[in-house]
């Protein structure tokens, strides 16, 4: 398995985080080094100034690379805290010791202003949209987090200080814990409200503000205990780390959205609950421990009571929301289930009401569904077809007594090649051994994941074939009755045209020639009708033997060359491979009809190509031309009797409209199938298949190239 390559943005983010951690480690070593306290104090204050300016530069960098106006404003406000704090720390560094009474309040005001800017930046940071109930719960979450942090800060300051909170000398002692609570609360809520792309960045921002708050608490404890604070100790690390993490958040590269990811989706409720109750549990532990070892001050008790009430209200609101959501979900599931049941019943009723047989097979060809009509037509009991192999069960033997090859089955073609078969005639076996002639339509059963099987619709053709047989018998009788007087007419006109009764006047000679040509054409039409009837009724004798496909193709090209040359069309042989099992004369007749059609409808200078290629258990013959093409709705109709794409073709191109019907009957009588693929104005390909010989059959004498020489006279009349 090939390991997945790391994403570029992830590599850059990891490198930047490593740099920040190394800087934090270096600062920690500096603050714990054996340097003189004065030197460490100066270096620590210089780092505070430098890191604050770094935050400002990082904010400018992020704002310039952000397109959203609201997001750009949020970064400006958020990172303005760094330069403001840097100015305050610079003033403290330069003049803090000479006149602390004057400089101290100014420095404190600057630091408080920086924190206010940070809070404003986080409040204006864009987040995922929320409903009104979600906003109420977020406010409660903020109160819980803020109350927990404020309670922890007050207890810590009092117990680590002098035992009571003295705010008379310095207002910062009171204001800093409140601001730290507010900043931490907003930071945590920002992570909860953020989209997935911003979550990592804002989590680091929260880490920075928590580190900053730790140093603030240490500062308040020192002021409350000793009345002053000395820089240069390890407690300065929280401020410095906070600045570095804030700068890191600004320079982190944007994570590109993943395919199909909803970038506006907020964090899950579990993450928010864990974050919020982490603060709450920490405060609860402190309250339990503190209550057993020392008395809580009144402000601490008020803050803790308010936090407990807020947590209780939050949970009640969450229970109400969950109950409402559960009711809505139950109602929606019930509605969807009812609608699905109705659709399923309607679909089942529709399929059961269809008089045509319908069955579905899986990729292995086994029946997974059959409607009542399919069971009735094939004489099976209800559900008796399920689990059986469709190809082995349904197909009757071919006319030559051999089994229908699975490679050429329309079910196999639908599953393996995705081909759609329309109006193909077949013979199915009933359970009692009887045969049912059917017309089949097969389509692949597929979705976006691929082909899962095939669906087959078949119709009983027994009555239609009986009607067709009656029509055929009528046409055959009429054709025979017409042929006898027509033979006499042809003979008489031939004698007249040949001068048997003396020379004719030129005008009379021309009229006799037209009459003779028309009678000959009528004779060929009657012959075509009789051929169709004999093929349909199975009375056409077939001399089945093995033949080289290349020999048959060469024979067709030779016979059609004169007609092609007259039309200015080039005949070309493509691939010629394979051996076939069938009647050579009839194969040549079917192929010659297709070539004649291609020549007839090709423009002068066009090319007609004939191929024969092995295709599983068959050899596929194809005729390709670049004529005007066939519309999609006529691809099946052109194989019917007396059918032409355009009614004017009979007048302009000649032909009777029986050539393709004859070819279809010949091909199907040998166990093959015929079809056409066309893109109007580009190309048209007529194809048909003929079975290949079984391995155990002895090869027969191939047919001569001119084995169907009589077909040359019919090229003008096929269509």
N, C-alpha and C positions, 0 to 999 in steps of 0.2 A: 504494500500500500504506500503510495507516494505521500510523504509528509506535507501538510498544508503550509504554504509559505506565509510568514507573518505579513500583516498589512503595513504599508509605509507609515500611515498615521500612528499606528500602535507603536512602531519602533521609535519614531521621533518623540512620542509622549513618554515612553519609558526612559529614553535618554535624558529628557528634561527633568523628569522626576528624580532620576539618579543624581543629576547635577545639584538639585535643590537639597536632597538628603546629604550629599557630600558637604555642601556649604553649611548646613545645620550642624553636621559633625565637626567641621572646622571651627565654627563659632563656639560650640560647646567646649572644645579643647582650649580655645582662647580664654573663655570665661573661667575655666578651672585651672589655668596655667599658673606657675609660680611668679608671674609678673607682679609688680607692685600694685596695690589696689587702685592707686590714682591712675596708673597707666591703663589698667583694665577698664576703669570707669570711663576714661576718655575714649578708648577704642570702642567700647560698647555704644556710647552715644554717637560716635562717628558712624558706626554700622547702622544705627537707627536712622540717622539722616540719609545715608546712602541707600539703604533698602527702601526707605519711603519714596525717594526720588525714582528708584527703579520701578516701584509700583506705578508711579505716574507715567513713566515711559512705556511700560507694558500696556497700560490702559489706552494710551494714544495709538499704539500698534494695533490693538484689538479693534478699537473703534474705526480705524481707517480701513480695516479688512472686513468690516461688517456692513452689509447692505441695508439691513432693517434699521429704520430711523429710531424706533423704540428701543431696540437692543443696543444701538450705538449710544443713546442717551443714558441707558442703564450702566454701561461700562464706563462712561465719563464720570458719572456720579460715584460709582463704586470705587474707581481707582483714584478719584480726587482726594480720597482720604489719605493716601500716601504722601503727596506733596504738602498737604496742610499739616499733617503730623510732622513731616520733615522740617518745615519752617518752625513749628513750635519746639521741636527738639534742638534745632540749631540755636534758637534764642536761649534755651536752657543751657546749652553747652557753652555759649559765649558769655552770657551775662547772668546766669543763674546763681552763681556763688557770690558775686559782688553785691547784688541787690535782690535777694530772694523774695522780699516782701512785695516788690513791684513786678518782677518777672514771673513769679510763681502763678498768680492768678491768670496772667496772659497765656502762659504755657498750658495751664489746665483748660482754659477756654478753647485754645486751639485743638487740643487733643479731643475734647468733647465734640467740637465742631466736625472733626474728622470722622468720628464714629457716627454722627448724625448723617453725614454724607454717605457713609457706607450703608446705613440702614435705608436711606432714600434710594440708593442704587439697587439694592436687592428688592425693594418693594415694587420698583418699576420694571424689574426684569420680566420679559414675556414668559408665559407658561401655557400649558395646555388648558383648553376651555373646561369649565366646571359648571355643574348645575347649582341651583341655590342651596340645596341640601348639602352638597359637597362643600360649598363655601362656608356654611355654618359649622360643619364638622371641622373644617380646617381652622376656623377661628378658635373653636374649643381646643383643638390640638395645640394651637399656639399658646393659649392660656395655660394649658397643662405643662408644656415645656418651659414656658417663661416662669410659671410659679415654682416648678421644681428647681430650676436653676437659681432663682432668686432666694428660695428657701435655703438651698445649699450654701449659697454665698453668705447669707446673713448668719447662719449657724457657724460657718467656718470662720468668718471675720470675728464674731463675738468670742468664740472659744479659743482661737489662736491669738486673739488680742488680749485686751485687759479685762475681759469678762463682760463688758458692756459696750454698746456702740456709742462712741463719742463723735458727734458730727458738728460740734460747735466751732471747732477750729478749722475744719476743711470740708467744704461741701462735696468735694470729689469722693470722699469716703462713702457718701450716700448715693451719689449719682452714678458712679462707675458700676456698681453691681447691677443697678437697674438697666443701664445701657447695655452691659454685657449680656444680661438676660434677654433683652430685646433683640440684640444682634444674633445671638445663638438661636433664638426662637425663629426669627425670620430666615436664617440660614437653613435650619432643619426643614421648615415649611417649603422653602424654595426647592430643596431636594425632592420632597414629596410631590410637589406640583410639577416638577420639571418633566420634559420629554426625555426619551431614551438617549438622544444624541447629547443632551446637556448634563446628564446625570453624573457622569464621571468628573466633569469639570466642577460642578457645584458641590460634589462631595468633598473634593480637595479644598474648595472655598470654606466649607464648614469646618474642616480640620484646622485651617488657618485661623478662623475666628475663635474656635475653642482654645487653641494654643494661646492666642492673644488674651482671652478672658482669664486663663490660668495665671498669666503674669499680672493682670490687673488685680486679681484677688490677692496675689502675693504683695502687690504694691499697697493695697488697702490695709491688709493685715499689718504690714510694717509701719505704715503711718499711724494706724490705730494703736500699735504697741509702743513705738518709740517716738512718734511725732515726725519722722522723716524717712526718706528712702535713699539708699546708696546704690548707684549703678555699678556694674562690673561683676555682679554675681550670676549664678546659674539661672536665677529667676528671670533674667533678661531674655533668656532663650525663647520664651513664649512669644514675646513681641517680635523678635527678629524672625522666628520661624513663621509667624503670622504674615509678616510682610512678604517673605519669600513664597509662601503658598499662594498669596493673593496675586503676586506677579506671575507665578506659574499658571494659574487659572487663565490669565489673560493671554498668555503666549502659546498655550496648548493648541495644536492643530485641530481643525474641525474634523470630526469623524464623518466620512461620507455615508449617506443612507444606504442600507442594504436593500437588495432587490425585494420588492413587495412589503417593505417595512413601513408601518404607519408612524411617521416622524412626530406626529402630534399626540401620540398616545402617551399618557402620563404613567408614572410609576404605579405599580400595583398597591392595593391597600395593605397588603402584608408588610411591605417595606416601611410604609409610613407608621403603621402600628408598632412595629419593632423599634423604630427610632424614638417615637414618642414615649413609649413605656419603658424604654431603657433609662431615660431621664427620670421618669416618675418612680421607678423601682429604686433607683439610686437615692432619690430624696426620701423614699419611704424607709429604706434601710437606715439612713442617717437619722430620721425621726425616731425610729424604734431604739437605735443605739443611744441617741442623745437623750431620749426620754428616760432611759434607765441610768444614765451616768451624770447628767446635769439638767438643770431646768431650762426649758426653752423660753426665750424672751417673748414678750407679747407680739412684736411684729412678726417673729418667726411663726408663732401659733396662728396668727391671722392668715399669713401667706399659705401655710400648710392646709388650713381648713378650707380656704378658697380653692386650692388646688384639688383637694379631695372632692369637693362639691362639683367642680368642673369635670373631673374624671367620671363621676357618677352620671352627670347629665349627658356626657359624650356617649357612654355605654347605652343609656336608655335610648338616645337618638339612633344609635347604631342598630339596636334591636328593632326599633320601629321601622327603620329603613329596610332591614333584612326581611321582616314580616311582609312589608309592602312589596318588596322585590319578589319574594317567594310566591305571593298571591298572583302578581302579574305574570310570573314565569309559568305558574301552573295553568292560568287561564290561557296564555298563549300556546302552551304545549297542547292543551285540550283542543283549542281551535285548529291548530295545525294538524293534529291527529285526525280530527273529524274531517277536515278538508282533504287530507291525504286518503282517508278511507273512502270518501265519496269519489275522488278521482280514480282510485283503484277499482272500485266497484263499477264505475262508468266505463273504464277501459276494459275491464273483464267482460262486462255485458256486451260491449261493442265487438270484441274479438270473438266471443261466443256466438254472436248473432250473424257473423259473416258466413256465407254459404261456401266460400272457398276455404280450402285447407291451409292452415298456417302452422308451421313448426319452427322451433329455434334449436340450433345446435351450438355446442361449445367449441373451443379451438381444436379439440380432438375429434369432432364430428359426432358426438353423442347427443341425443335428443334431450333437451332440458325443458321443453314446453311444447305442447300440441293442443290445438283448440278442438272442440267437439266435432267440427266438420272434418278435420283431418282424420280423427279416429273413425268417424262414420264412413268416409269414402274408402278407407283402407281396411275396414272391417275389424278394427281392434276395439277392445274394451276400454272404458275410461282409464286414463293414465297408463294404458298398456304399452304406449310407445316410449314412455320416459326411460332414459338410461340405455336405449338401444342405439347401435351405430347406424346412422341414417343411410350412408352409402351402401352398406351391406344389406340393409333391410329393404329399401325402397326400389332400387333399380331392377328391372327385368333384364333378361339376357338380350344381347343385340341380335340383329337379324341374322348374323353369321353364327349364332349360337355361343359366342364368347361373352364373358362377363364385361360389364362396362368398366373401363379402367378408371381408377380413382384419380389419377393425375389430371384427366380431362374433365372431371366432374365439376359442375358449376358450384357445388358446395366448397370443394377444395379451392377453386379459383377465387371465390369470395373471401375465404379465410386467409389464404396465403398471399394473394395478390391484390385483394381489395377490389376485384372486378364485380360489376353489377351485370347480371344476366336477366334479360327481359324477353318474355314470350317465347321461351325455348320449349320445344315439344319433347316429351319423354314418355316412358311407359313405366308405371309403378306396379308393384306386386301387392295384391290383397293378401290378407291373412290366410284365406282359403286357397291361395294359389292362383287365383284369377288375375288378369292383367287389366289395368285401368290406364287409358291414354290421358295424359295430362299436359297442360300448358303451365310452365314454371317461370317464376320470377324470383331470383335469388340476390340478396344484398348482404354486404358485410355488416356485422353488428359491432360498431366501434364508437369510441369516445376519444377524449384528449389523451388517454393513456395507451391507446392502440386498439387493435382488433381483438374482440373477445369471442367471436363466433360468427354465425350467419343466421339470417332469418329468411325462410323460404315460403312463398305463397304458391299454391298449385290449384288448378281448376280442372274438373272432370271434363274431358273433351269427347266423351262417348257420343252424346247427342249431336254435337257439332260435326263430328266425323261422319255420322250417319247421313246428315244433311249434305255434307260435302261429297259423300259417296254417291248420293242420289244425283246431285248436280253433275258430278263427273260422268256418271253413266249416261245422263242425258246428253252432255256435251260430246261424249264418245260416240253415241249412236248418231247424233246429228253430223258429227265430223265424218263418220264412215259413209253416211248417206250422201254427204256433199262430195266426198272424194271420187265416187264413181262417175257422176256426170262431169266433174271437173277434169278428170283424166281425159274424157272424150273431148272436152272443150280445148284442153291444152294440145291434144294431138291434132285436132282440126286446125287450130290457129298456127301450129307449127308447119303443117302442110302448106297452108296459105302463104305463110311468111317465106317458106323455102321455095316457092314457085312451082309447086306440084300441079297447080291448075293454070299455070301460065303466069307471065309477068303481070304485076299489079301497078296501077297508077301510083306515083310517088306519094300522094296524099293517102291513098288507101293503104300503101305499104307502111306508112308511119302509124296509121291507126291500128293496123294489125299488130305491129311491134309493141305498141303500148298495151294492147289487150293481152298479148302473149306474156309480157313482163308481169302484168297484174295477176294473170292466172297462175304464173309460177310463184309469185309471192303468196298468193292465197293458198297454194299447195304447201308451201313451207310453213305457213301459219297453222294449217291443219295438222301438219306433221309435228309441230311444236306442241299443239294442244294434246295430241295423242301421246307424245312423249311424257308430258306432265301427268296425264291420267295413268299411264302405265307405271310411272315411277311412284305416284301416290298410292296406287292400288297394289304395288309390289309385283306387278306382272312384267316389269322390265328385266330381262335376263342379265345377270351380273356374272362375269367371269373373273372371280377373285384369284389373284396371284400376287407374288412379290415383284416389285418394280423399283428401279432406281429413280428417285425423284428428279435428278438432273436430266435423265433421258426424257421424262415427260415434259419438263420445262423447255428443253431444246426443241421438242416436237411442236409445242404451242408457238414458240417464237418463230419457227420456220413457217408454219401455216399462216400466221398473222402478219408476216413481213410485207406481203404485197399490199394489204389494206393499209398498214401503217405508213408505207412509203407513199401511197396515194394521198394520205391525209397530211403528209409532212411531219410525222411523229417518229421519234427514234425509240426503238425497242432495245432494252438493255437487260441482261441477266445479272442478278445479284448473287447472293449466296445460293449454292445448289448442293444440298447435302441430305442424307438420309435415304432410307428405303421405306416403301409404303406397301400396305396390303389392301388391294382393291382392284377394281376394273379399270385397266389403263385407258380404254376408249372413253369411259364415262368421266374419269378424272381430267383427261384432256378436254372433253366437251365442256365441263364446268369451268376449267381454267381459261379456255378459249373464250367463253362468254364474258368473263371478267376482263380479259385483255381487250376484247372488242369494245366493251363499254368504255374502258380507259382511253382507247385510241379515239373513239367517237367524240368524247367530251374533252379531249386535250387540245390546246391551241396549237396551230402550226409551229413547228420548231420545238415543241414540248418533248418530254421524255417519259416513257413508261417503263418501270422496273419490275421484274418478276423475281421473287425469292422463294426458296424452300429451305426451312431450317428445322432441326429436330427440337421438339417441345414436349419433353416427358415421354409418354407413351404414344405420341402423335408426331407427324410431320406437318408443319404449318406452311401452307402456300400463301403468298401475299402478292398483291398487284398494287403498285403505288403510282399515282398520277398527280399532276399539278393543275387539274382543270378547275372548274368553277366550284366544285364541292357539293355537298348534300346538307341541307338544314338538319338540325338535331332532331326535330319531330318527324323526320322522314327516314331515319336510319333503319327502322324495322319495316316500314311500309314498302320500301323499294323491293323487298323480296316477295311481295304478294303478286298474284297474277294481274296482268294488265295495268300494273302500277308504274307510273313515271313521275319524276320529280316535278316536271312542268308539262302541262298538257300540250304545249306547243312542240315538245320534243318529238312527238310522233310525226308531226308534219315536217319539221326542219331536219331532224336527225334520222328519221325512219325508225323501224323496229316495231315489235308487237307488244312489248312489255312482258314477255314470258321468259326472257333469257335468264334473269336472276332467279325466278321461281324454279326453272329447270335446274339451275346450279344448286339451289338449296335442296331440292328433292334428291339430287344425285348424292350430295355430300352426306345428308342425313341418312340415306339408305345404306351408306357404307360405315355408319357409326361415328361420323364426325359432326362438326358444327361450322356454321358460316356466319360472319358478321362484317360490319363495315365501321370504320372510324374516319371522321371527316372534320376538317376545319375549313369552312367555306372560304374560297379564294386563296387557300394555301396548299393543301394537299388532301388526298383521299386515299385510303388504303382498304381494299377488300381482302379479307383473309378467310381461309377455311382450313380445317384439319382433316387428315386422313390417318387412320391407325397405322402404327408400325407393326411389322410381323412379330409374332410370338417367337421366342428363341427356339422352340422345338419344331417349328414349321420348316419344311424344306423349301429353299428358294425356287421360285418358278422362273420360266423364261421371261425376260423383260420384254415389254412391248416395244415395237419399232417406233421410231420417231414419227412416222407418218401413219400411225395406227388409226387415226381418226380423220383420215383425209377428207371424208365426206363433209366434215364440219366447215371446211373452207367456204363452201357455198352459203353458209348460214351467217357469216360475219356481219352482213348488212342488216340482219333482222333481229339480232339479240339486243337486249337493252339492259 
